[in-house]
């Protein structure tokens, strides 16, 4: 096929796959069946982005683009919209939401751009449907990201804590309520209080202007690095991880913290 680097070529490939004489698997797919693949490709693209792996990112973006073309093709078959409509829609939106670039508005800082973006977005929602203030937050988002966006939206109308100290007080309150729920051993109550505590943590991150997802991922990476250090230390001792016991594991965890935070990463002699 000529011009394989063009979007039109990818669309033509998708058309062929969905053709009655095309691929049986592709013809059987539905919106529901493609949902998991769309999510997986998004996460794999983010993973490549985090690794700084340009080759992997290029490939994952291609996989993600294919899912967009696939879903657009199914919508076209139902007479709803086409890939051209998707492209036209996002192009018009970007022009509309950047009046400081494509119009006569001015914005000298990134903060001013964000404020203008949100104002334009609100005006669009008002003309399209009578949403509640929080209805614009996507229900399918991961819970932590959704919590942050809910907090951001509520803060736009002044419903927010008065600085990090106030959220820290709320954290203390939620932790006390969680302790009580655990003492009562009521699972539903424990889950509810734990959710309240996690929500408060996300609100604290907002107040500190820290991305809670990035903060948690940083700790995930740190935990994996320390755990791998412990495994290596146990191999040096000819000891299996499963039989090491909590006391030795705690000792090695402390050594891993010291070794990795010092930057040496070298194992102490067992």
C-alpha positions in Angstrom: 0.0 0.0 0.0 1.3 3.4 -1.0 1.9 6.2 1.5 1.8 4.0 4.6 2.9 6.9 6.7 -0.4 8.8 6.1 -3.5 8.7 8.2 -5.6 7.9 5.1 -3.6 4.7 4.7 -4.4 3.6 8.2 -8.0 4.4 7.7 -8.0 2.3 4.5 -6.4 -0.6 6.3 -9.1 -0.4 9.0 -11.8 -0.3 6.2 -10.3 -3.5 4.8 -10.2 -5.2 8.1 -13.8 -4.5 8.8 -14.9 -5.5 5.3 -17.1 -8.6 5.0 -14.1 -10.3 3.4 -11.6 -8.9 5.9 -10.5 -10.1 9.3 -12.9 -12.3 11.3 -11.6 -11.0 14.6 -11.8 -7.3 13.7 -15.3 -7.7 12.3 -16.5 -9.2 15.6 -15.3 -6.4 17.8 -17.7 -3.9 19.5 -17.4 -0.8 21.5 -17.4 -2.9 24.7 -14.8 -5.3 23.5 -12.4 -2.5 22.5 -12.7 -0.7 25.8 -10.0 -2.8 27.5 -7.6 -2.3 24.5 -8.1 1.4 24.5 -7.2 1.6 28.2 -4.3 -0.7 27.8 -2.8 1.3 25.0 -3.2 4.5 26.9 -1.3 3.0 29.9 1.4 1.5 27.7 1.9 4.9 26.0 2.3 6.5 29.5 4.7 3.8 30.6 6.9 4.5 27.5 6.7 8.2 28.2 7.8 7.7 31.8 10.7 5.6 30.7 11.8 8.2 28.1 11.8 5.5 25.5 11.2 7.3 22.2 11.0 4.1 20.1 8.5 2.5 22.4 6.5 5.7 22.7 6.3 5.9 18.9 5.0 2.4 18.7 2.5 2.8 21.6 1.1 6.0 20.1 0.6 4.1 16.9 -1.3 1.4 18.8 -3.4 4.1 20.4 -4.1 5.8 17.1 -5.3 2.5 15.7 -7.9 2.2 18.5 -9.1 5.7 17.6 -9.4 4.8 14.0 -11.1 1.4 14.9 -13.7 3.1 17.1 -14.4 5.8 14.5 -14.9 3.2 11.8 -17.5 1.4 13.9 -19.3 4.7 14.6 -19.2 5.4 10.8 -20.9 2.0 10.2 -23.7 3.1 12.5 -24.0 6.5 10.8 -22.9 8.4 13.9 -19.6 10.0 12.9 -16.4 9.4 10.9 -12.7 9.8 11.6 -12.9 13.1 9.6 -15.5 14.3 12.1 -13.2 13.4 15.0 -10.3 15.3 13.4 -12.5 18.3 12.5 -14.0 18.4 16.0 -10.7 18.5 17.8 -9.2 21.0 15.4 -12.2 23.4 15.9 -12.0 22.9 19.7 -8.3 23.7 19.8 -8.8 26.9 17.7 -11.8 27.9 19.9 -9.9 27.3 23.2 -6.8 29.2 22.1 -8.2 32.7 21.3 -4.8 34.2 22.4 -3.3 32.3 19.4 -6.0 32.3 16.8 -8.0 35.3 17.9 -7.6 38.7 19.5 -7.4 37.6 23.2 -4.2 37.9 25.2 -2.6 35.5 27.6 1.0 36.0 28.8 1.3 33.1 31.3 0.4 29.5 31.4 -2.0 30.2 34.4 -3.9 32.7 32.3 -4.2 30.2 29.5 -5.6 27.6 32.0 -8.1 30.1 33.4 -9.3 31.1 29.9 -9.5 27.4 28.9 -11.8 26.6 31.8 -14.0 29.6 31.2 -14.4 28.7 27.5 -15.1 25.1 28.5 -17.8 26.2 31.0 -19.5 28.4 28.3 -19.4 25.4 25.9 -21.1 23.2 28.5 -23.8 25.8 29.2 -24.7 25.9 25.5 -24.6 22.1 25.0 -26.4 20.7 28.1 -27.4 21.8 31.6 -24.7 19.9 33.6 -24.2 20.1 37.3 -20.9 21.8 38.3 -19.1 18.4 38.8 -20.8 16.6 35.8 -17.9 17.5 33.5 -15.5 15.3 35.5 -15.3 12.0 33.6 -16.8 9.1 35.5 -14.4 6.5 34.0 -11.3 8.2 35.3 -9.1 6.3 37.8 -10.3 7.1 41.3 -7.3 9.2 42.4 -7.3 11.4 39.2 -11.1 11.7 39.5 -10.7 12.9 43.1 -8.2 15.5 42.1 -10.4 16.8 39.3 -13.5 16.9 41.6 -11.5 18.9 44.1 -10.3 21.3 41.4 -13.8 21.8 40.1 -15.2 22.4 43.6 -12.4 24.9 44.4 -13.4 27.0 41.3 -16.5 28.1 43.2 -14.7 28.5 46.5 -15.5 25.1 48.1 -12.0 24.3 49.3 -9.9 24.1 52.4 -8.1 27.2 53.6 -4.5 25.9 53.0 -2.6 22.7 53.7 -2.8 23.0 57.5 -6.6 22.7 57.4 -6.3 19.6 55.2 -3.8 18.1 57.7 -6.4 18.6 60.4 -8.9 16.8 58.2 -6.5 14.0 57.7 -6.1 13.6 61.5 -9.9 13.6 61.9 -10.3 11.0 59.1 -7.5 8.8 60.5 -9.3 8.8 63.9 -12.5 7.8 62.3 -10.8 5.0 60.4 -9.3 3.7 63.6 -12.7 3.6 65.2 -14.2 1.8 62.2 -11.5 -0.8 62.3 -12.1 -1.3 66.0 -15.8 -2.0 65.3 -14.8 -4.4 62.5 -17.5 -3.3 60.1 -16.1 -3.8 56.6 -18.4 -1.3 54.9 -17.6 1.4 57.5 -13.9 0.7 57.2 -14.0 1.0 53.4 -15.9 4.2 53.7 -13.5 5.8 56.2 -10.5 4.6 54.2 -12.0 6.3 51.1 -12.5 9.5 53.1 -8.8 9.4 54.2 -7.5 8.8 50.7 -9.7 11.6 49.4 -8.3 13.9 52.0 -4.7 12.9 51.0 -5.5 13.8 47.4 -6.9 17.2 48.6 -3.7 17.8 50.5 -1.7 17.1 47.3 -3.8 19.7 45.5 -3.2 22.3 48.2 0.6 21.6 47.9 0.4 21.7 44.1 1.7 18.2 43.8 0.3 15.6 41.5 -0.8 12.8 43.8 -0.5 10.2 41.0 3.1 11.2 40.4 3.9 11.2 44.1 2.5 7.7 44.6 4.3 6.4 41.5 7.5 7.9 42.8 7.0 5.8 46.0 6.1 2.8 43.9 9.4 3.0 42.1 11.2 3.5 45.4 9.5 0.5 47.0 10.4 -1.7 44.0 14.0 -0.6 44.0 14.4 -1.3 47.8 12.6 -4.6 47.5 14.9 -5.7 44.6 17.9 -4.7 46.8 16.6 -7.0 49.6 16.2 -9.8 47.1 19.8 -9.4 46.0 21.0 -9.3 49.6 19.2 -12.5 50.4 20.7 -14.2 47.3 24.1 -13.3 48.7 23.1 -15.0 51.9 21.7 -18.0 50.0 18.4 -17.4 51.6 15.0 -17.6 50.0 12.7 -14.6 50.2 9.8 -16.7 51.4 11.7 -18.1 54.4 13.7 -15.0 55.4 11.2 -14.0 58.1 9.9 -10.6 59.1 12.9 -9.6 61.4 15.5 -10.2 58.7 13.4 -8.5 56.0 12.9 -5.5 58.2 16.7 -5.4 58.8 17.5 -5.6 55.1 14.8 -3.0 54.3 16.6 -0.6 56.6 19.9 -1.4 55.0 18.4 -0.9 51.5 17.2 2.6 52.5 20.6 3.5 53.7 22.4 2.1 50.7 20.1 3.5 48.1 19.7 6.9 49.6 23.5 7.2 49.9 23.6 6.6 46.2 26.0 3.6 46.5 23.5 0.8 46.2 26.3 -1.6 47.2 25.5 -4.5 49.3 26.9 -4.8 52.8 28.8 -8.0 53.5 26.4 -10.5 55.0 
